[in-house]
Amino acid sequence: MPLIELAIKRPVAVLSVVLMIVLMGFVALQLIPIQLTPDLRKPVVAIFTAWPGASPTEVEREITTRQEEALTGLDGLEEIASSSRDGLSRIRLEFSIDTNMDKALMLIGNSLTNISGIPDDAKQPRIRTRDSEDNPIAWFVVNKLPGNERDIQTYGAFLEDFLADRLERIPGIALANIYGGKRREIQVIVDPQKLARFGLAVPDVVNAMRNANASVSAGVVEEGKRRYIVRTDNELVDEDRINNLIIRTQVDQSSGRIARVRVSDVAEISFSFKKAHTYILNNGNKSIVSNVVRDTGVNVIEVMENVRAAVKELNDGAMKQAGLVLRQVHDDTIYINSAIGLVQQNILVGGLLAALILMLFLRSIRATVIISLAIPVSVIGSFVAMAALGRSINVISLAGIAFAVGMVVDAAIVVLENIFRLRQQGHSPFEAALHGAKQVWGAVFVSALTTIMVFVPILVMKLEVGQLFRDIAVAISVAVSLSLIVSITVIPALSNRMLAGPVKGFSEAIRLPVIDQIAGLFYRFATGYARRVVNSKKLA
């Protein structure tokens, strides 16, 4: 094979390529995202529709059921699930793995727009491709500083404006959620006796406020080269505007005077907070909690560092001024660092044990060093392919590398053992390296190819199982492929240089009493069994 001879004659070029692969591997290692598990592509869409003040039964009847009927016929839709609660409808759509999600989102929007019969005071549906129930990478608890007597739940709007907005501006954060806060509301407390005095009912007040609470276009005004857009701003955002809202206008038939009934004549207006039906407790005290959900394909370690910096900035600024403090109670990076550290330790220990076993059997430091070089070159080089394929460093991919540590030395052992055998027979270092690698390269190629082919179904599988184990398939396949290249290039080149001196036979090597006796028994058993099998075949 020309590649083997070229590698033996040009060891400097081989060394340069090896160093380049290792260098590129270290660079790729800095660029690959670090996560706990691989990203799973979930073709899921969540639809949220708010209807303030409605009961779960009303939400289901007027919103959820209508939306489900409109969305049922979407192409690729496999599962639809919904939930209705006070003032909120939530529908979860799960599509087949090969669905074009851009097209699906467009069809969902069109279907929701064409639904008729939705209550006028219901909010516009919000569509999210990443659900707030996805696994967050961090949880925080908001506590009051000493001396702050205000109800913690009344800080909900403040935290939405400052905390959630600041966290969502962090690169890599897709969503920040706030739980446990009360929302502000305008309370119109109607006096039944005053209503009866004016001949009005509660629906009259409601209809008047609903009709007035609008901001609509009133056309345009052109003045020379200037063009002004006019809008009628009647949104009920302050107490005076609500109090002065006219419910009914009547004309006194006897006097001809105009009588106007305003909201202030029949009701009292106050700004307050919605009544809380659920509470979040932290150490027995009411609290507000927040979490952050990451984007797909980001480095969780790096994102979490930015989150911590933002939390410190908030605690030193807006949160401190409001008498609050933000405390982190959950951090995904703790588990990520622990899991990855454990797998890295296993890789290191596995590599050392593999080198130790090689030393016990080969009884040659030079031969052990030559074979052991296949481990770091193959493992570090595999990071280049992982970065190019858009994979991440996680417990699955590192587990694949840990498995590959023992596999990458297989081809190197076969090649070096054959070279070692030819050197013991008296061949020159060059001839032993050249012919030793040529004689077995076909066998090691087929061995590596069969290992890679095992993972082909996983690489092409689109289901979540395939996505989950694709990293382990990529890691092992790339590492084994690199080990094949190393075995027919680096191993012969190093053998030609490092095995140039006299090579001792196994009988001349250092003796290890217990290990040699066990190995001798196994050798005699294996050869005896093979001899009996061969003899039985000859007799047959």
C-alpha positions, -999 to 999 in steps of 0.1 A, spaced: 0 0 0 17 33 -11 4 52 20 23 29 43 56 33 25 51 70 22 45 73 59 76 53 67 98 74 44 84 107 56 81 105 94 84 143 98 53 148 75 34 122 95 44 139 128 33 173 114 -1 159 104 -6 143 138 3 176 156 -21 195 133 -49 170 141 -43 174 178 -41 212 176 -74 213 156 -89 190 182 -80 213 210 -94 243 191 -126 224 183 -129 215 220 -132 251 228 -160 257 203 -181 226 209 -212 233 231 -211 216 265 -244 202 276 -257 174 299 -275 155 272 -278 159 234 -304 183 219 -335 164 208 -354 180 180 -390 180 192 -414 192 165 -437 206 192 -458 238 191 -475 253 222 -505 277 218 -515 299 247 -547 320 247 -556 342 276 -592 351 285 -592 371 317 -618 363 343 -632 332 325 -637 299 343 -620 267 331 -653 254 317 -659 286 297 -623 286 284 -627 250 272 -661 256 256 -654 289 239 -617 287 231 -600 254 235 -626 233 217 -629 257 188 -591 258 184 -587 220 186 -614 216 158 -595 241 136 -561 225 142 -570 188 139 -565 185 101 -529 199 100 -504 179 79 -480 158 100 -499 163 133 -495 132 155 -508 143 189 -528 172 203 -532 178 240 -549 207 257 -556 221 292 -580 248 303 -577 267 335 -588 300 350 -583 326 322 -559 305 301 -561 279 273 -531 258 264 -528 235 234 -498 214 227 -493 201 191 -467 174 184 -458 167 147 -439 139 130 -402 142 130 -399 151 93 -425 179 94 -415 213 79 -420 234 110 -419 267 92 -448 256 70 -466 241 101 -463 274 120 -478 293 90 -507 269 88 -513 271 125 -514 309 123 -539 308 94 -561 283 112 -563 303 143 -571 335 124 -600 318 106 -617 307 139 -651 324 145 -669 327 178 -639 335 200 -649 359 228 -641 396 220 -623 401 253 -600 371 247 -564 379 240 -546 370 207 -531 334 208 -494 332 215 -475 305 196 -443 292 209 -420 265 194 -402 261 227 -426 254 256 -421 270 290 -423 235 305 -390 225 287 -363 217 312 -349 249 326 -312 253 333 -316 274 364 -342 283 391 -342 314 412 -361 325 443 -370 361 450 -369 371 487 -374 403 505 -346 422 521 -348 430 559 -371 459 565 -393 454 534 -429 449 546 -446 449 512 -463 417 501 -438 397 479 -466 387 455 -472 423 445 -438 424 428 -450 402 399 -452 431 373 -419 446 385 -401 412 380 -417 408 346 -404 442 335 -369 440 350 -359 404 359 -375 385 330 -365 412 304 -329 412 316 -325 374 316 -341 370 282 -315 395 268 -287 371 277 -274 353 245 -285 317 246 -316 322 268 -348 315 250 -373 321 278 -375 335 313 -406 326 334 -419 343 365 -442 323 389 -460 333 420 -467 370 414 -500 388 414 -510 408 384 -524 443 387 -561 449 379 -586 477 379 -615 469 403 -649 484 395 -670 480 427 -706 486 417 -733 498 442 -765 479 434 -787 506 450 -772 534 428 -777 512 397 -813 507 406 -818 545 412 -806 552 376 -824 522 361 -792 505 351 -778 469 354 -743 455 357 -742 445 320 -748 482 311 -716 492 329 -697 463 314 -708 471 279 -700 508 283 -665 501 295 -659 474 269 -669 497 240 -649 526 254 -617 506 260 -603 508 225 -577 525 205 -587 527 168 -576 546 137 -594 579 130 -579 585 95 -552 609 84 -548 647 82 -527 662 54 -512 696 58 -490 707 30 -462 682 27 -470 668 61 -493 638 67 -506 630 102 -521 597 114 -549 602 138 -560 576 164 -586 578 191 -570 568 223 -598 557 247 -580 529 266 -590 529 302 -556 531 319 -562 556 347 -588 561 374 -600 596 362 -608 583 327 -628 554 341 -647 576 366 -657 601 338 -668 574 314 -705 580 304 -727 550 308 -760 566 296 -772 599 284 -808 610 289 -829 641 281 -853 654 306 -886 658 287 -899 685 310 -869 707 313 -850 696 282 -818 692 302 -793 665 294 -785 640 322 -754 619 320 -748 589 342 -711 583 347 -692 553 362 -684 574 393 -721 578 399 -727 541 404 -693 525 413 -660 530 430 -627 525 412 -596 512 427 -563 497 414 -554 465 431 -541 430 425 -558 399 414 -567 374 441 -541 346 442 -554 311 441 -520 294 443 -489 302 464 -453 293 461 -436 287 495 -399 288 502 -390 278 538 -426 284 547 -428 319 533 -446 332 502 -421 337 474 -418 344 437 -397 320 416 -381 323 382 -364 300 357 -346 303 324 -348 280 294 -319 278 271 -318 280 233 -310 249 213 -273 242 206 -258 266 231 -229 261 255 -247 257 289 -216 264 309 -210 297 291 -246 307 292 -248 300 329 -218 323 335 -236 351 318 -267 344 338 -248 346 371 -233 379 360 -268 392 352 -281 381 386 -253 399 403 -260 430 383 -297 429 392 -290 423 429 -267 453 430 -291 475 411 -328 473 405 -335 444 429 -317 460 457 -335 493 452 -368 475 453 -359 458 486 -355 423 470 -328 398 465 -325 371 439 -311 337 450 -302 308 428 -315 274 440 -309 252 410 -280 251 386 -278 225 358 -241 231 353 -234 214 387 -247 182 373 -231 188 339 -197 194 354 -200 164 377 -212 140 350 -186 152 325 -159 151 351 -168 115 359 -167 104 323 -134 123 317 -119 104 347 -131 71 333 -115 80 299 -82 88 316 -82 57 339 -93 36 309 -64 48 288 -39 42 316 -52 7 322 -51 0 284 -14 11 284 -7 -10 315 -22 -41 299 -1 -35 268 30 -32 289 22 -65 306 18 -84 274 44 -67 252 71 -62 279 85 -33 259 83 3 269 89 14 233 62 -7 219 37 4 246 45 41 239 39 35 201 5 19 206 -6 43 234 -1 72 210 -32 60 191 -54 68 220 -49 106 223 -46 111 185 -79 93 179 -98 108 208 -87 144 204 -91 142 166 -126 130 170 -135 164 185 -128 180 150 -154 158 134 -179 164 162 -175 202 158 -179 199 120 -211 179 124 -226 202 149 -225 178 178 -220 187 215 -200 175 244 -223 156 267 -224 124 287 -235 105 257 -207 116 234 -181 113 262 -194 78 269 -188 70 232 -153 82 235 -148 62 267 -159 31 248 -136 40 219 -105 42 242 -103 4 243 -112 0 206 -87 25 190 -57 4 201 -70 -28 185 -57 -20 150 -25 -6 164 -19 -37 184 -24 -60 154 0 -39 132 27 -35 158 25 -72 169 32 -82 132 60 -57 129 74 -69 162 73 -105 149 91 -96 118 118 -78 138 123 -109 159 128 -129 128 157 -107 118 141 -83 93 154 -47 92 133 -20 109 122 -6 75 113 -40 61 95 -50 93 75 -18 94 66 -19 57 57 -56 53 43 -59 88 17 -31 81 10 -43 45 3 -79 56 -25 -69 81 -39 -36 68 -67 -54 50 -77 -72 82 -77 -40 104 -96 -21 77 -124 -47 76 -124 -48 114 -128 -10 116 -154 -10 88 -176 -35 106 -175 -15 138 -185 17 119 -213 -1 99 -229 -11 132 -237 25 139 -250 35 104 -287 28 114 -283 51 144 -268 78 123 -297 78 98 -324 73 124 -346 104 128 -366 94 159 -357 107 193 -338 74 201 -316 81 170 -310 117 181 -301 106 216 -275 80 206 -262 98 175 -234 114 195 -221 80 207 -222 67 172 -203 97 158 -177 95 186 -170 58 182 -171 59 144 -147 88 140 -123 75 167 -122 41 151 -116 56 117 -88 77 130 -73 47 147 -72 29 114 -53 57 98 -30 59 128 -23 22 126 -12 22 90 7 55 91 19 66 125 26 31 139 48 20 110 66 53 109 74 52 147 82 15 146 109 22 119 125 47 143 118 33 178 123 -4 171 156 1 153 176 -14 181 178 -51 191 143 -66 198 141 -92 226 120 -123 223 93 -130 248 115 -156 265 141 -129 271 117 -103 285 112 -95 322 95 -124 340 64 -118 361 59 -150 381 21 -150 388 10 -133 356 33 -155 334 20 -187 350 -16 -177 344 -8 -166 309 10 -199 303 -19 -220 315 -43 -200 292 -18 -203 263 -16 -241 267 -53 -244 270 -60 -223 239 -34 -240 217 -44 -275 230 -81 -268 222 -72 -254 188 -51 -285 181 -79 -309 190 -103 -290 168 -80 -291 138 -72 -328 143 -110 -337 146 -116 -319 113 -88 -338 96 -102 -371 108 -137 -362 96 
